[in-house]
Amino acid sequence: MVAAAAVVVVAGAVAGTLAAFDGGRRGSDRARTAEVTASPRLAPLPAVPSPSPSAAASSASASASVRPSPSPSPSPSRSRAVRHQRGAPAAGRLYRHPDSQVLDWVRTHSGDPRHAVIASRIAEQPAAVWFAEYAPDTVTARVAAVTSGGAAQGRVPVLVPYAIPGRDCGGHSQGGAPDLDAYDAWIDRFADGLGSGEVIVVLEPDSVAQAECLSAGERADRFASLARAGRVLKDANPRARVYFDAGHSGWNAPGKQAAWLRQAGAASPASSDGIFSNVSNFHTTADEIAHDRRVLEALGGPASLGAVIDTSRNGNGAPADGEWCDPAGRSLGRTPTLTTGEPRIDAYLWVKLPGESDGCRGRPGTFTASYAYDLASS
């Protein structure tokens, strides 16, 4: 199912980490009432996740770097007198925000026999923070809460703006801003919270790969808005690294994906640092590396453009039958790191938080301990 990532994503976005910054805490309340859907298997397991090949090195160094930020047509409120040129990689580690559904569960279930495995293999890992609710009056403060927390620890937060109009082609993950003008204004306010430290922005999952449902005119308008978003984000914080949607290795052909990405500004260093793939999906890291490199080659642009990959649930690869909704037999993938050791692969990230259901093991977006335990113990 080509739209799998979008269907999976919104649940974690609305009811997951994002709930920490929603004044009503609506998603967090739902998370606390999520049911456990299976009895735990109490196999003896090491209380550590599978490391990335260079996980040890990532604790001391990172591939995040300062990129050029000038925009050919920035909005007046975004202009900066000083332009930053791309420099040497900056030291840093990925940021784990202290408020998420899995951390809520760990804090309140210390006596659960699954506690140690879920706490060490999932809750201790840095994960992305999603912003999926169209709430322009609060988005700046919510973004700033994450970026300032990362800056205080000298770590790199990962943010996911997810409010593009027509999201998920009106499917399960529908929502977002009412129109592109509203979206542009929302992005302006999102950018105001970025601060000045290192930050990774995974810009609008599925917004490019799933554009087939739009008319040619609608697609052109969306891509223009995404290109503008990249410029605004990078102009607001020249140390922001912005990545555009490359789908995944089981979706669009690299040439088709690259053509759309080029229209969306992903080849321009004024808007983009490269592409992301596999968000909320299960394809192997090796398949994603090969896919991303083919997309980057077809995309063109400067050699500095790279890719980031969601490895949160891809340890056993994608199911042969294409099942996307909490499929059985999946496992955690490589731990998040900014040091992959792979040319043009800038990071392995946990964009989808493992244990947040796609809607089959629990209500969509809620943390489900049985599912988390299965992922951590497979």
N, C-alpha and C positions, 0 to 999 in steps of 0.2 A: 504493500500500500504506500504510494508515493507520499501521501500526506501524513504519514505516521508521526514524523517528528512534531508537526504542529499539534496533532491531537494529544500527544503525550505531554507536550511542553506546558500548555496553559494550566493544567492542573497544578503542577509544581509551582508555577509562577504565582497563581492567585492564592493558593492555599498554603504555600510553602514558605521559603525564606522571606519572600516579600511581605508576608503578613506582619513581620516584626516592625514594619515601618508604616503600616496602615493604622490610622488612629482608631478604627473600630475593631481591629484584630479579628475580623470576621473569619479569615482563613485559619488563623491559629485556633480559634474556638472549635472549628470543624475538625481540625487535626486532633485535638484532645479527645474527641469522641469517636475517632476511627476505631473500627473493630479489628481484633486479631482474628485472622481467618484460618489459621492452622496451628496445630500444636508444634512446639519447637522440637527440632532434632538436636539432641545434646551431644553431638560428636565432639571429641576433643580437637580444638583448633588453635593454631597460633594466633595470638591476639594482635596481629599486625596484618595490614593489607599487602597484596603483592606489589613490590616496589617497581617503579620505573627503572629502566636500565641505568639512568644517571641520577637516581633519587638522592644519593648521598651528596653529590656535587650540588644539587639544587638547593640544599640548605644554606649554601654559602654564596652561590652566584646565580644569576638569572640572565635570560636573553633579552629582557625588556630593555629598550633603548629609547633615546630621544630622537624623534623623527621631525622632518621639516613640517611646518604647520601653515604656511601662508595659503590663503584661499583666494582664488581669482576674484570672487565677488562676495566677501563676507558681509553679514549684516552689520550695521554701524555699531551695535552694542557688542560685537565680537572682535572689533579691530584691536590689534596689539601693536605697540610701538616696537617691541623687541621680538624678533623672529628667531626661533631656535633651530639650529642645524643638527642633523643626525650625528650623534656622538658614539662613544664606546658603550658597550653594554653596562648597565647599572646593576649593582648588587641588590638582591632582594629575594624575598620568598612570597609565595601566594598567601593571601589573607583568608583566614577563617572567621567569618562574622559570628559573634557570640549568640545570635538569636536565630534559631531555625527549628523546624519540626523535629528533626532527629535529636537535637540537643534538648528540646522540651521533653521528649520521650525518655532520654537517658537520665535527665534530672529527676523524673518522677517514677521511674521503674527500676530502682537500684536492686530490688529483690528478684527481678525477672531473670530466669536462667540464661536468657539470651543477652543480657546486659553487657557483659564484658566483650563479647564479639562485636556487637553493634557499636558499642562505644569506641573501641579501638580501631576497628576496620572501616567504619563509616563516619562516625561523629567527629573524630579527630582530624579528618581530612578537610582541607579548604575547598569550598564549593562556591559556585556563582550565586549572585543575588539577583533575583528577577524583579522587574518593574513592569507589570502587566495590566495594572488598573489605570484607566485614564482619569487621573486625579491631578490636574495641573496646579492646583493651589498648594499641594503638599509635596510634589515630586522633587523639587529642589532640596528641601530639607531632608527627605528620605535618602536621596543620593548622597548628600553631604554627610549624613550619619555613617554611611559605609566608607566613603573615601577618607574622611577624617579619621575613622577607626583604623584603616589600613596605614595611613600616614603616621599615626601615633606609634605604630609598631614597626614601621619601616618595611611594611609588606605590601604586596600588590593585590588589590581587590579586582574581582571580575564581575562586571555589571552586564545585565541583559535587558536593554530596552525592548519591550514587546507590546507595542501599541499601534502598529501600522493599521490604517483603515482596511477593511475587507480581510482581516486576519483569518487564516485557515479557510479562505474561500467560503465563509459563512458556515463552516462545519462545527465540530465539537468545540474548537478553540476560538470561535468567533468572538469579536469584541474589538477593543481598541478605540482610537480616536474617531469622532464622527465623520471627519473628512480630512483631506491632506493639509488644508490651511490650519486646522486645529492641531494636527500632528506636528507640523512645523513649529508651531508655537510651544507645544509640549516639549519638543526636542530642545528648543532654546532654554526652557526652564530646567530640563534634565542637565544640560551642559553647565548651567550656572552652579550646579552642585559638585562638579568634578574636582574642584580644588586644583592643586598644582603638582601633586605627586604622581608617581607611576600608577597607571590604571589600565586595565584591559576592558574593552567594550565589545561584546558579541552582539552586533547590531541586527536585531529583528530576524530571529530564526524563521525559515521558510519563506521569507518575503521575496526572495529571488527564485529559489528552486520551485516554488509553488505558484509562480506567476502565470502559468498556462491558463488558469481560469479567468484571467482578465482579458478584456479586449486590448487590441494593440494600443489604443489611445490611453486606456487606463493603466496599462503596463508602463508606457512611457512616462506618464505622470508619477506613478509610484517610484520608478527608478530615478527620476529627477529629484524627488523628495528625499530618497535615500542618499543620493550624492550630496545633496545639501546637508543632510544630517551629519554625514562624515566630516564635511568641512567645518560645520559649526562645532562639533565635538572636539576636533583637533585644534581649532582656533582658540576655543575656550581653555584648553589645557594641552599645550604642545607635547606633553609627555604621555598623553592618552594614546593608546594603541587600539585602532578601530579595525574590526574584521567583519567581512561581508559574507553572506550566506552562499555556500557552495553545495548545499544539499548533503548527499552522501554517496558512497560508491555504488549503491544499488539503485540510483535514481537517474537523473539526466546524464546524457553523454557529456564528457568534459568540454567539447567544443561548443555545444549548445549552452551549457552553464556559463562558460567563459564569455560568450557573446552577450548574454544578459548581464553578467557582472560588469562588463565593460560599460554598458549603458548606465549602470547604477553607480559608476564612479569608482569601482574597486581597483582600477588600474592606475588611478591618480594618487600620488603620495600626499596631495593636499586633502584627500578624503579618506585614504585607506592605508592600512598596513598589511593588507592581505585578506585572507579568506578563513572561514571556519567550516567544519563539517561534522557530521554524525551526531548532531545535537539530539538528545533523547532517543538515539537509535543504538544499534547493537553490532554494527559492522566492525570487523577486526581492525586493529591499529595499522597492520601492514596494508590492508586493502585501502584504508583511508589515506595513508601516506602516498601510495601510488596514485590514487584518485586526485588528491590535492596537488601533487606535482604536475600531473597532466593538465589540470585546470589552470594552474599558474603559468605553465608554458603556453597554453592557448590564450590566456588573458593578456600576456605581454606586460608592459610596465616595467619599472625598475627592478633590478635583481634583489633589492632589499625587501620586496613583498614576500611574506611568508604565510604560514597556515597554522591554525590551532585546531585540535581534535578533541571532541568529547569522548573520553575513555571511561566514563563512569560505570557503564554496564556492558562493556563489550569484551569481557574476558573470555567468553566462549563463542564469540561471534554471533551473527544473526541466525535466527531459526531458518531452517531450510524451507519451511512452508510460508515464510514471510509474515508470520504472526508478529504483531507489534504491541499488543495489549498485555503487559505483564507476562510475557512468555516464560514458560518453565525452562529450567536448565541454564539460565543465564548466570553470569557472575560478574563481580567487580573487575574492572580493567586496570590499567596501569595507574599508579598514584599520580595525582596532579603535580606537575613540575614545569618550571620554566627552562629547564636544561634537558633537551631530548637527545642530543647527540646526533640528530638527523638533520642534514642540510635542508633549509627552507621550512622546517617544522619548528615553529617557535615555542610551542607549549602543548602539553597534554593537560586538559582541564576536566573537572567534574562540573559540567554545566547542568545536567539533570542530576538532582540529588538522589542517590540510590535509596530505595525504600519508599519514595513517594509514588503511589500507585498510578498507573495509566487508566484505571477504572475497572479492572477485572478482579484484582486481589483486594481492593478496597474502594471507597469512593474516590473519584478522580482527584488527584492532587494531595490526598491525605497520606500521611506517613503510616505505613502498615508494617508492624514489627515482623510479622511472619515473612513478608516479602523481602524485607531488609535482611533478615537472618539467612534466608535462602540464597540471596545474592552474595552475602559475605562468607557463606560456608560452602559454596559450590566449587 
